[in-house]
Amino acid sequence: MTSMLAPILAATRQRIARLPALEELRTMAAAGPAPRDFMKALGAPGLCVIAEIKRRSPSAGDIDPSLDPARLAQSYVAGGAAAVSVLTEPDHFAGSIEDLVTVREAVGVPVLRKDFTLEPRQIFEARAHGADAVLLIVAALDDAALGELLTVANEAGCAALVEVHDRSELQRALRLGARLIGVNNRNLSTFDTDLGIAESLAGEVAQAEVTVAESGVSDPSGAARMRHAGYDAILVGEALVRAPDAAHLIRSLRGVDG
């Protein structure tokens, strides 16, 4: 367990303990909005962008605590974002489930709940609040838990973005049948980013149906590196939140606007 991940997971477990029972959440999810096809959205031609709503992070500190999630998400879509990611973790990222609901109502593209998913109740909670995809971090889960959560996500109608950081985690994800894999370029111990991580795993991660390069891309040159490595999409957060014109930056990352 990395020094970055351990306290976040401890806080997450405390929140999980306060969730309603599984069957109640399952019922709520069934009554929620119909899921949008996250996998299909990332299968469009060219390099797709998952644009993130991110108020703060442990590595960057405050990014924009007072951002308007609906307005920002709409600007992302105007720039051609294929999907929107919403950080809902409250203690370290200043996110909330309310941000997820707001964004889902504001845009027509699929929405990813970006959080630290450890048990099935969180997946049904996400689906009940409109999430079309959830994040599963291999470093936070053993094989039994990851396998169970992949099954539950499928049952709930959610895509599961399975995040890996190295070859060992990638092999675990592939072995357990992950269809959508994200390679995180951020070292969870040092917070440093290195696009070489995604490049070094590109050949093997291509076994997944859809591939995402996460973290570290902030300009067209970085996006081009990920496109040339064969990734279907990039997930970009901090650079977009800080950008004076997020729609223009997304077009630049996609390579359709200089």
N, C-alpha and C positions, 0 to 999 in steps of 0.2 A: 504494500500500500504506500503510495507516494505521500510526501508531506503536504502536498496541495489537496489531495483527494480525501484524506482521512477525516479532517474536521467537517468538510462538506457532507460527507456520508453520515457522520454522526448526527449532524443537524437534520438531515433528511429523514433518518430513522425516527427522530422525535416527532416530525410532522406526520410521518406515516402512521404512527400510533394514534393520532387523532382523527384519522380518516374514518368514514362510515364503514360498515361491514361490506364484504365483497358482494353479496347478493344485492344490497341496496345500490351500490355503485354500478353493478351490471344492469340493473333496471334503469337507472338514470342514463347510462350510455345508450341503451336501446331506444330511449326517447329523445336522444340528442339529434343534432342535424346530420343528414346523410354524409358519409365520408367522401371527400374528393380524392382523386387518384394521384397520390404523391409520386409513385413510381413512374407513371405515364408522363407526368409533368416534367420529370427529369430526363425523359427519353427523347425530348425534342432535339432537332438538329443543332449542332454547334455546342458551345460551352454554356451550360445553364448556370444561373446564379440563385442560390438560396440566400436571401438577404435577411439579416438578423436584427431583431429589436433587442438592444442590449444597453441597459442603463449604467451598469458598472461591472467590474470584474476584479478578482483578487490580484491579478497581475497589473492591470491598468489603473485601478482605483475608479473614481467617478469618471464616467464618460459623458453622460448627459442625463442626470437623475430626473430632470423635469420634462423629458421628451414626451411628445404626444404620439402614442403608439399607432392610432388610427391614421393620422396624417402622414407619419413616417412610412407606414406600410403602404399607403396609397402612392407615395412618391416612388417607393421601390417598384411597385407594379407598373407605374408609368414608365419606368426605365427598362422594363422587360424582365423583371425577376420572375423566375418560374415558380417560386415558392417563398414563403416567409417563415423564418424561425423566430420563435418567441421564448426568451429566457424567462422561466417562471420561478426559479429558485430565489427565495426572498432574502436569506441571511447573508449571502456572499455576492449576489448579483443584483439585488434590489428588484427582482422580478415578482410577478404575481400571476395567479390563474386569471385574474380580471383582465390583465393585459392580453392573455390568450383569447378570451371571449371578445374583447374589443377589436382585436385584429381580425379574427375570423369573420366578424360581422362587417368589417370595413372593406374587405377585399374578396375577390372571387377565385384566387389561386389557393392551392393546398397550403396548410399551415402545420409546421412542426412544433411540438412542445419540446423545448430544450430544457431538460432537467436531469436529475439523477435518479433513474428508474431502478428500483430495487425489488419491487414486488407487484403482483398482478393488480392490486387495488389502484395503483397509480395509473395504470394503463386505462382502466375503465373510467377513472376520474378524468383523465385527459380526453377521452372520447366523449364523455358526457358534456365537456365544455368546448367541444368543437374541434379538437385536434385531429388531423388527418394522418399524423405520423408521430412517433415517439423516439427518443434517443435511448439506446442501450450501450453503455460503456463497458467494454470487455474487461478493462482493468478493475472494475468495481464488482464483477460478477464471476462466480465459479461456473463450471460447465452446466451443472444441474439448473442453476438459476437462469442462466442465459437461455438454455433450451426451453425452459418453462415460459419465460417471457416472450420468446419468439412465437411459441404456440398461442399464448394468450393474445398477443397483438394481432395475430391472424384471425383469431376468434372474434376479437372486438372490431375488426374492420380497419385496423391501423397498419400503416407501413411501419417497419422498424428499421431505423438507421443505426447500424451496428458500428460503433466507433472503435478503431484500433490505433495503436501507437507504434507497434513494431511487428516483426515477422511472426513471432510466437503468438501474439494476440490475433493476427490475421489468420494464421493456420487454424486456431481455435474457432474463429468465426465461420470460416469456410467449412470446417468439419461439421459444425452444428447447423449448416444449411442457410446461413444468412444470405439473403438475395441483394440487399442494399448495404454497401459497406462504405464507411467514411474513414479515411486515413487522417488523423489529427497530426498536424505538423508541430504542435506545441508539446514540449517536454513538460510533463506534469510535476517534475521535481524542481526544475530551474526556471520554468515559465518561458524559456527561449523558444523561438520558432525557427524552423529550418525546412524550406521547401524540398530539400534533398531527401527528407524522410518519405514524402509521397512519391517522389521520383524513384527512389530505391525499391519501393514496394509495388510499383505500377504493373510490372509483368505478372505478379501473382494475384494482385487484387482484381485484375481483369477477369478472373474466373467468376466473380459476382456479376449479377445482371446489370446493376447500376452502381457506379462508383463516384465518390465525392471526395474532394480534397478540402480539408477543413483547416482553418487558421493560417495566418501568415501571408495571405494574399491581400495586397492593398493597392496595387496599381496594375496597368495592363501588361507589364512585362512579367509579373508574377502569374497573372492569369494565363498568359501565353505558355509559360512553362508547364502549368498543369494541363492545359489543352494538349500540348505536344506530348506529354507523358501518357495521354489517353484517357484522362478523367472525363466523366460525363458532366460533372458539375463542381462548383466550388461553393463553400459556405463562407460568407464574409460578414463580419459584425462590426468591430470597432471602426474600421476605415469608413464604412458607410454612415455610421451614426455621426462621426465627426465631419463628414464631407459637407461643404456648403451647398452642393447640388447632388444629392444621392442618386437621382435618376440618371444624371449625366455620367456619374462614375460607373453605374451598372452597365450602361451602354458601352462605356470604354472597356470594362472588364470582359464584356461579351464580344468585343472586337467589331462592334457595328457603329462606333462613333469615336473619333479620335479625341 
